[in-house]
Amino acid sequence: MKNFLKRFDTISVLLVFFLVSIPFFIFCANRINNNIKQFSKQSTYITHLKLLDKDFNYFISKRGIITNYDIINDKINNFYTTLNYLKNNLNTNYISNNQKYIKELNKIEKDFQIKVNLIEHIKSYNSLILNSLYYLHDLKKRLHKLPIKDYDMLDDILFLSTEIFSNNLNNINILKKRLQYLKELIKNKNNKYLFYFYNDEQALLSRIIFIKNEQEIVNNQNIYERLENIYLSLKSDFNSYINISNIIILGVVLLLGLLLTTIMRL
C-alpha cells in the first residue's frame, strides 16, 4: 500500500509538471509566432519607406519634368504615416533596446522634413524656371539683329541653362563665363533687350544654384541607407531572439517527452 501511494505521488507530480509544461509550450509558440508577424510588419514598413525615398530622389534628380504634384504630396504624407506606424510597432520582445531605433527614426523624420522643403522648392522653382526659359527664348527673337557670333552665344547660354536645370551641373562654370562675356557686351551696346536677357538669365542661374546647394545637403542625408541599417539591426535582433527561442522550445519538447516517457513507465 505504501509503495502504491509513493508511486501515485510520483505520477501526480510528473503529471502536474507535464500539464504545466503544455500551456508554457503553447505560450512560447504563440509568442514566437506573434513576433514573426511583428518583424514581417516592420520589414514591410521599412521596405515601403525605402521605396518612397527612392521616388523622392528620382523626382529631385529629374528637374524640369512635368509631374503630377498631387501624387508627390500623397507620397510625402504616406512616408510620415508609415514612419509613425514603424515607431509605434517597435515594442516587441526580441528588440533589446527599441529607444535606439526610435531615436534614429526621429532623426530620419527631421532630415526628411529638409527633403520635403527641397521638394516644395523644386515644385515652385520648376514653374518659375520653365517660365523664365520660355521668356528668354522669346526675348532672344528680339535680338536677331545682333552679329551672328553674339546671337549664337545667346543660343549657347539657353542650351547650357536648360542642361543645368535638367541636372547636368558640369557646365555651370562655362555658363558663368558666357554671362560674363554678355555683361561686357551690354556695356558696348545700348540694347534694353540684351540687358533684360542678362538680368533674367542671372536670376535663372541663381535659382538653379540655390536648388543645387539644397540638393547637395539632401544627398548627404542617406535616408535610404540609414533605413537599410535599421532593418539589418532589427533582423540581427530578431535572429538572436529566434535562436534563443528555438533552444527554449526544444528544451520544452524534450522535457515533455521525458515526462511522458517516465509517466508511462511508472
FENTABEL-V938132 format. One record per run of one state. SS is the DSSP state (H for helix, E for strand, L for the rest). FROM is the first residue (numbers start at 1). TO is the last residue. If there is no record, write none. Layout:
# FENTABEL-V938132
ss=SS from=FROM to=TO
ss=SS from=FROM to=TO
This chain:
# FENTABEL-V938132
ss=L from=1 to=1
ss=H from=2 to=61
ss=L from=62 to=68
ss=H from=69 to=88
ss=L from=89 to=97
ss=H from=98 to=141
ss=L from=142 to=147
ss=H from=148 to=165
ss=L from=166 to=168
ss=H from=169 to=188
ss=L from=189 to=191
ss=H from=192 to=219
ss=L from=220 to=222
ss=H from=223 to=265
ss=L from=266 to=266
